[in-house]
Amino acid sequence: MNSNVKTVIFWVILVSVAVLLWVVVKTGHGKVDRQLNFSEFLAEVDAGNIKNVNINVNEVKGEFMNGRDAFHTVVPNNYPKLFDVLSEKKVSMTFTDPASVGWVSLIVQYSPFILLIGFWVFMMRQMQSGGNKALSFGKSRARLHSSQQRKVTFKDVAGVEEAKEELEEIIEFLREPQKFQKLGGRIPKGVLLIGSPGTGKTLLARAIAGEANVPFFSISGSDFVEMFVGVGASRVRDLFEQGKKNAPCIVFIDEIDAVGRHRGAGLGGGHDEREQTLNQLLVEMDGFESNEGVILVAATNRPDVLDPALLRPGRFDRRVVVGRPDVGGREAILKVHTKKVPLGDDVDLSVLARGTPGLAGAELANLVNEAALNAARQNRKVAMMVDFEIAKDKILMGAERRSLILTDDEKRTTAYHEAGHAIVAMVAPHADPLHKVSIIPRGMALGITMQLPTDDKHNYSKVFCEDQLAILMGGRIAEEVYLQQLTTGAGNDIERASEMARKMVCEWGMSQLGPMSFGKKDEQIFLGREIAQHRDYSEETAIKIDEEVKRIISNAYSRAEAIIKDHSDSLIRVAQALLERESLDGAEVRILMDNGTLPPMPPSGTPAPTQQVIRPESGSGRRVSLEGGETPATA
């Protein structure tokens, strides 16, 4: 049980006991005093019914002869014969000193109120300094990282060398400011880390905390704004006040787009509370008051939604792009994450790095973890290359769903569908190399064809796009030519082909309409996504766009149909092999196309040989997966 809860329970019990004792004392230990007026009291004394009395100034308490009933009465001050009357009737008399009784009676009388006041003061202090912080909601929730915590240094960060160099310079500013101030330079006030999710922005910030011998405060952008009005601005002020007291220091705000979005945008107007918080942040970073020695480091994966005033020099002086790693960076990241994983002799991290283009640091860390878990499930003491291959396929293509039972007709349809994709992918001259084709259900797909790029790709040519459209059409054509049927399995292929063809016409200028852009995007910054697209062209142009999209897709369909008919024997062999083996890699598909014979399948339970033939040599380009079928729920 929480210590605060125990303390509250203790105080409640203490107050209850005090009130109970007060009631008992007031009622004379449970006896009910009988109220007598003075004449009744004298009559009882004359009748000899009084046993004893206690006299306190003019108040008399006593008992009757039966010893069961008690009474009390008040004696007038001008009745001097009281002692004579009681002595005559031989009534036992005791006297109480008024001075000794005064303080005790006052304490007993007012003790419940004293305890209640003490309980209230205790509760107020608990709410102010306890975990709920009911009276300190305007205080910043930034956490100060201590030197006793486990440190993450730049040695633990790999694959982002340029970003590390920028941040190492910031740390050098803090360690030796006079070195730069001699030449008139000033310390940057803010550094904005920009990059896709999983590229290591937060890890870099933790490395800064481990490397810099200065106080490091960390807070999330969502910690500023809550239910009370003005809380966000108050927390920003308190955050920078803490920073000034500990200057020089570093303040890290993770996911700053939660509080730094463009002002006055969004449906229904801007959010006033969020805008007040942003305004206070702008003032604290570069306003009338200087915050020398307080460096603000922020991270976001949506720099496009940030307010321009936040991004100007003088606030965020530097923007550090944390991109996806190249082949060398991926190998360095894998070395960092495999330090604590015992590896088999056949594990080659350079091969893994070349075979995982486009993966970010978090995805590579997940790959290593999945490989270790798979090795543990197989009761192996080391992680072998086959474990990494299984983990890579799981991340790139999704987890296998072997529990999904397919009929023989569905398996046959999926095999020919995926064989159509694979054959066109192998023949198309400008397409990415084929990595693997499988009819094992993965994710939402009944089968999948995976391609991996051979180089770093940051833009795509028209011939590449045309080859991709032909590959997408290959599955539908194989079903139509060899099975004489059309199924819903090609739904995702057709959707993606239509989207790519429309982008070729409307965005990329890869059509007969020329290098023109059609359709202005309307993006709501507050919502952070496109919700509409304005038509800035006429109805006649819209008809031409539709005709161009149809022409591009029809040409791709004709190309794919010609390739499949020219390699009909190869397609049938690939489909039959898929029905037998369920999965083929690029090298095995090439053997089948060359009319060769595949090696025998290894016995179940033994690791399959690692794939070495078709591998990307370098690069971190976009990977392409072609889903050859979908479950009926999404068909």
Secondary structure, 3 states (H helix, E strand, C coil): CCHHHHHHHHHHHHHHHHHHHHHHHHCCCCCCEEECCHHHHHHHHHCCCEEEEEEECCEEEEEECCCCCEEEEECCCCCCCHHHHHHHCCCEEEECCHHHHHHHHHHHHHHHHHHHHHHHHHHHHHHHHCCCCCCCCCCCCCEECCCCCCCCCHHHCCCCHHHHHHHHHHHHHHHCHHHHHCCCCCCCCEEEEECCCCCCHHHHHHHHHHHCCCCEEEEEHHHCCCCCCCHHHHHHHHHHHHHHHCCCEEEEEECHHHCCECCCCCCCCCCHHHHHHHHHHHHHHCCCCCCCCEEEEEEECCHHHECHHHHCCCCCCEEEECCCCCHHHHHHHHHHHCCCCCECCCCCHHHHHHCCCCCCHHHHHHHHHHHHHHHHHCCCCCECHHHHHHHHHHHHHCCECCCCCCCHHHHHHHHHHHHHHHHHHHHCCCCCCEEEEECCCECCECCEEEECCCCCCCCCCHHHHHHHHHHHHHHHHHHHHHCCCCCHHHHHHHHHHHHHHHHHHHCCCCCCCCCCCCCEEEEECCCCEEEEEECCCCHHHHHHHHHHHHHHHHHHHHHHHHHHHHCHHHHHHHHHHHHHHCEEEHHHHHHHHCCCCCCCCCCCCCCCCCCCCCCCCCCCCCCEEEECCECHHHC
